[in-house]
Amino acid sequence: MSEVRVKGLADLNKFLQQLPVKIEQSVLRGALRAGANVVMAEAKANVPVESGQLRDGLKVSTSSRRGRVTAKVKATGKHAHIAPWLEYGTAAHKITAKGKGMFFGGLFVKGVQHPGSRPKPFMRPALDGRAQDAVSAAARYMKQRLATKHGLDTSGIEVDDE
């Protein structure tokens, strides 16, 4: 795995320590959202597409609780429940009908044996493949936001991919 070098992280940390908590959290939320958007774009490119609704339901969310700021890429919408089945696969299992039975293969049956499915991961490979880009995006966002919105001198902070 390659490294992302951000020069001036100590300066950046000093800036963040001086900021009020509300500003710090909003800057961090924005930075984490910028990084998570990079991962989400890769996950959307990797997701197995049938109808496109799972791909279109991938969203980024951020939260801040008890001083901890987090960002998530998550599946939302009508097909969100399918995401873990695709990511991790399913074991062989029996599907039983409720009530009188179910129509399967032209017959009315009480149950069928599902063979399971192989994993088709799309979220983890997106994170593994784009983690460095996500860190760079977050660092660029923080540098830009602190300079423009809060008037801080961020000239000593360099992100290697700039």
C-alpha positions as CSV (number, residue, x, y, z in Angstrom):
1,M,0.0,0.0,0.0
2,S,1.4,3.4,-0.9
3,E,1.6,6.3,1.4
4,V,0.1,9.7,1.2
5,R,2.3,12.4,2.6
6,V,0.8,15.5,4.0
7,K,3.3,18.1,5.1
8,G,2.3,20.4,7.9
9,L,-0.1,18.0,9.8
10,A,1.3,19.3,13.1
11,D,0.4,22.9,11.9
12,L,-3.1,21.7,10.9
13,N,-3.6,20.0,14.2
14,K,-2.5,23.2,16.0
15,F,-5.1,25.1,14.0
16,L,-7.8,22.6,14.8
17,Q,-7.0,22.8,18.5
18,Q,-7.5,26.6,18.5
19,L,-10.8,26.5,16.7
20,P,-14.1,26.4,18.5
21,V,-15.6,22.8,18.7
22,K,-18.5,23.7,16.4
23,I,-16.2,25.0,13.6
24,E,-13.8,22.0,14.1
25,Q,-16.6,19.5,13.8
26,S,-18.0,21.2,10.7
27,V,-14.6,21.3,9.0
28,L,-14.0,17.6,9.9
29,R,-17.4,16.6,8.8
30,G,-16.8,18.3,5.4
31,A,-13.4,16.7,5.1
32,L,-14.7,13.2,5.9
33,R,-17.6,13.7,3.5
34,A,-15.0,14.7,0.7
35,G,-13.0,11.5,1.4
36,A,-16.1,9.3,1.6
37,N,-17.4,10.7,-1.7
38,V,-14.2,9.4,-3.4
39,V,-14.9,5.9,-1.9
40,M,-18.6,6.1,-2.9
41,A,-17.8,6.9,-6.5
42,E,-15.6,3.8,-6.7
43,A,-18.2,1.7,-5.0
44,K,-20.8,2.9,-7.5
45,A,-18.4,1.9,-10.3
46,N,-17.9,-1.6,-8.7
47,V,-21.5,-2.5,-7.8
48,P,-23.0,-5.3,-9.8
49,V,-25.8,-3.6,-11.8
50,E,-29.1,-5.2,-12.6
51,S,-31.6,-2.4,-12.3
52,G,-29.3,0.3,-11.1
53,Q,-31.4,1.0,-8.0
54,L,-28.7,-0.3,-5.5
55,R,-26.0,1.8,-7.2
56,D,-28.2,4.9,-7.2
57,G,-29.0,4.3,-3.5
58,L,-25.4,4.5,-2.3
59,K,-25.1,7.7,-0.2
60,V,-22.6,9.4,2.1
61,S,-23.7,10.4,5.6
62,T,-21.8,12.1,8.4
63,S,-22.5,12.5,12.1
64,S,-20.9,14.1,15.1
65,R,-21.6,12.6,18.5
66,R,-19.7,13.1,21.8
67,G,-16.8,14.8,20.0
68,R,-16.4,12.0,17.5
69,V,-17.0,12.8,13.8
70,T,-17.7,9.9,11.4
71,A,-18.6,9.4,7.8
72,K,-20.2,6.4,6.2
73,V,-20.9,5.1,2.7
74,K,-24.2,3.3,3.0
75,A,-26.8,1.7,0.8
76,T,-30.2,3.3,1.1
77,G,-33.5,2.9,-0.7
78,K,-35.6,0.1,-2.0
79,H,-32.7,-2.3,-2.7
80,A,-30.5,-1.5,0.3
81,H,-31.2,-4.9,1.9
82,I,-29.4,-6.6,-1.0
83,A,-26.1,-4.9,-0.4
84,P,-24.8,-7.3,2.4
85,W,-25.9,-10.3,0.3
86,L,-23.8,-9.1,-2.6
87,E,-20.9,-8.0,-0.5
88,Y,-20.6,-11.2,1.5
89,G,-22.5,-13.8,-0.4
90,T,-25.1,-16.2,1.1
91,A,-24.9,-19.8,2.3
92,A,-27.1,-22.5,0.9
93,H,-30.5,-22.3,2.6
94,K,-34.1,-23.5,2.4
95,I,-36.8,-21.1,1.5
96,T,-40.2,-22.2,2.9
97,A,-43.5,-20.8,1.9
98,K,-45.9,-19.1,4.3
99,G,-49.5,-20.4,4.0
100,K,-50.5,-22.7,1.2
101,G,-47.3,-22.6,-0.8
102,M,-45.5,-20.6,-3.5
103,F,-45.3,-20.8,-7.3
104,F,-41.9,-21.9,-8.4
105,G,-40.8,-23.4,-11.7
106,G,-44.3,-23.8,-12.9
107,L,-45.3,-25.7,-9.8
108,F,-46.9,-25.0,-6.5
109,V,-44.4,-26.0,-3.8
110,K,-44.0,-25.7,0.0
111,G,-40.3,-24.8,-0.2
112,V,-37.1,-24.8,-2.3
113,Q,-33.5,-25.3,-1.6
114,H,-31.5,-22.2,-2.5
115,P,-27.8,-23.0,-3.5
116,G,-26.5,-19.8,-2.0
117,S,-24.4,-17.2,-3.9
118,R,-20.8,-16.2,-4.2
119,P,-19.7,-12.9,-2.7
120,K,-19.4,-10.0,-5.2
121,P,-17.8,-7.4,-3.0
122,F,-18.0,-3.7,-4.1
123,M,-17.7,-1.7,-0.9
124,R,-14.5,-3.1,0.6
125,P,-12.6,-3.1,-2.7
126,A,-13.7,0.6,-3.1
127,L,-12.2,1.5,0.2
128,D,-9.0,-0.6,-0.3
129,G,-8.4,0.8,-3.7
130,R,-9.2,4.5,-3.0
131,A,-8.2,5.0,0.6
132,Q,-5.1,7.1,-0.3
133,D,-7.2,9.3,-2.6
134,A,-9.8,9.7,0.1
135,V,-7.2,10.9,2.6
136,S,-5.8,13.3,0.0
137,A,-9.3,14.6,-0.7
138,A,-10.0,15.2,3.0
139,A,-6.7,17.0,3.5
140,R,-7.3,19.2,0.5
141,Y,-10.8,20.1,1.7
142,M,-9.5,21.0,5.2
143,K,-6.7,23.1,3.8
144,Q,-9.1,25.0,1.4
145,R,-11.9,25.4,4.0
146,L,-9.6,26.7,6.7
147,A,-8.0,29.2,4.3
148,T,-11.2,30.5,2.7
149,K,-13.9,30.3,5.3
150,H,-11.9,30.9,8.5
151,G,-9.1,33.0,7.1
152,L,-6.3,30.9,8.5
153,D,-2.8,30.7,6.8
154,T,-2.5,27.2,5.4
155,S,0.4,27.9,3.1
156,G,2.6,25.6,5.3
157,I,0.3,22.6,4.6
158,E,1.1,20.7,1.4
159,V,-0.7,17.6,0.1
160,D,1.6,15.5,-2.1
161,D,-0.9,15.0,-4.9
162,E,-1.5,18.7,-5.5
